[in-house]
Amino acid sequence: MDVKVRNVDVLTVKKLDELAKKQGKSREGYLREQLNRLAYEDLQSIEQERFENILKKNQEILQASIFGQDELLEKLNALETILMIVLDTDMAEINETLDIWKGGNESG
């Protein structure tokens, strides 16, 4: 479809020509690109906002996951301490026993 614009100021046309030349485009190509950008600018804003919301939700989920892992690590450390106290041993000995149960020290 064709679009014609009449009575455009000479200085405006010269400026448009300069801008088009800087981008290595014809005036027509430059104006076509600018009109498309202008026509879809609101859609781009909506998509940008949607993307930012998704990114924010992902960050919140990641943060919650990290927090959950930290809590789990604290509980595992507490269990490790309790195990050492109950068995009256250290972690090296506990790990050695676990390796034997897993079959890691079958040669011994």
C-alpha positions as CSV (number, residue, x, y, z in Angstrom):
1,M,0.0,0.0,0.0
2,D,1.3,3.5,-0.8
3,V,1.4,6.4,1.6
4,K,1.9,9.9,0.4
5,V,2.8,12.9,2.5
6,R,2.5,16.3,1.0
7,N,3.7,19.8,2.1
8,V,6.7,18.5,4.1
9,D,9.1,21.3,5.1
10,V,12.3,21.3,3.0
11,L,14.6,21.3,6.1
12,T,12.7,18.2,7.4
13,V,13.2,16.4,4.1
14,K,16.9,17.3,4.2
15,K,17.2,16.0,7.7
16,L,15.4,12.8,6.8
17,D,17.8,12.4,3.9
18,E,20.8,12.8,6.2
19,L,19.4,10.3,8.7
20,A,18.8,7.8,5.9
21,K,22.3,8.3,4.4
22,K,23.9,7.7,7.9
23,Q,22.2,4.3,7.9
24,G,23.0,3.6,4.2
25,K,19.4,3.6,3.2
26,S,17.2,5.5,0.7
27,R,14.8,8.1,2.1
28,E,11.9,5.7,1.2
29,G,13.6,2.8,3.0
30,Y,14.4,4.9,6.0
31,L,10.8,6.2,6.2
32,R,9.3,2.8,5.7
33,E,11.4,1.5,8.6
34,Q,10.4,4.4,10.8
35,L,6.7,4.1,10.0
36,N,6.8,0.4,10.9
37,R,8.6,1.1,14.1
38,L,6.1,3.8,15.0
39,A,3.1,1.6,14.1
40,Y,4.4,-1.3,16.3
41,E,6.0,0.7,19.1
42,D,3.1,-0.1,21.5
43,L,3.3,-3.8,20.8
44,Q,7.0,-3.7,21.5
45,S,6.3,-2.0,24.8
46,I,3.8,-4.6,25.7
47,E,6.3,-7.4,24.8
48,Q,9.0,-5.7,26.8
49,E,6.8,-5.4,29.8
50,R,5.8,-9.1,29.5
51,F,9.4,-10.1,29.2
52,E,10.4,-8.1,32.3
53,N,7.5,-9.7,34.3
54,I,8.7,-13.2,33.3
55,L,12.2,-12.3,34.2
56,K,11.1,-11.0,37.6
57,K,9.2,-14.1,38.3
58,N,12.2,-16.3,37.3
59,Q,14.4,-14.3,39.6
60,E,11.9,-14.7,42.5
61,I,11.8,-18.5,41.9
62,L,15.6,-18.7,41.7
63,Q,15.9,-16.7,44.9
64,A,13.4,-19.0,46.7
65,S,15.3,-22.0,45.4
66,I,18.6,-20.7,46.7
67,F,16.9,-19.9,50.1
68,G,15.5,-23.5,50.2
69,Q,19.0,-24.9,49.4
70,D,20.5,-22.8,52.2
71,E,17.9,-24.1,54.7
72,L,18.6,-27.7,53.5
73,L,22.3,-27.3,53.9
74,E,21.8,-25.9,57.5
75,K,19.7,-29.0,58.4
76,L,22.2,-31.4,56.8
77,N,25.0,-29.7,58.9
78,A,22.9,-30.1,62.0
79,L,22.3,-33.7,61.2
80,E,26.0,-34.2,60.6
81,T,26.8,-32.7,64.0
82,I,24.1,-34.9,65.7
83,L,25.5,-38.0,64.0
84,M,29.0,-37.2,65.1
85,I,27.9,-36.7,68.7
86,V,25.7,-39.8,68.8
87,L,28.3,-42.0,67.2
88,D,31.2,-40.3,69.1
89,T,33.2,-40.1,66.0
90,D,34.3,-37.6,63.3
91,M,33.2,-37.1,59.7
92,A,36.2,-38.9,58.2
93,E,35.1,-42.1,60.0
94,I,31.5,-41.6,59.1
95,N,32.4,-41.1,55.4
96,E,34.6,-44.2,55.5
97,T,31.7,-46.2,56.8
98,L,29.4,-44.8,54.2
99,D,31.9,-45.7,51.5
100,I,31.9,-49.3,52.7
101,W,28.1,-49.4,52.7
102,K,28.1,-48.1,49.1
103,G,30.6,-50.7,48.1
104,G,33.3,-48.1,47.6
105,N,35.9,-50.0,49.7
106,E,35.2,-53.6,48.6
107,S,38.9,-54.2,48.0
108,G,39.6,-53.9,51.8
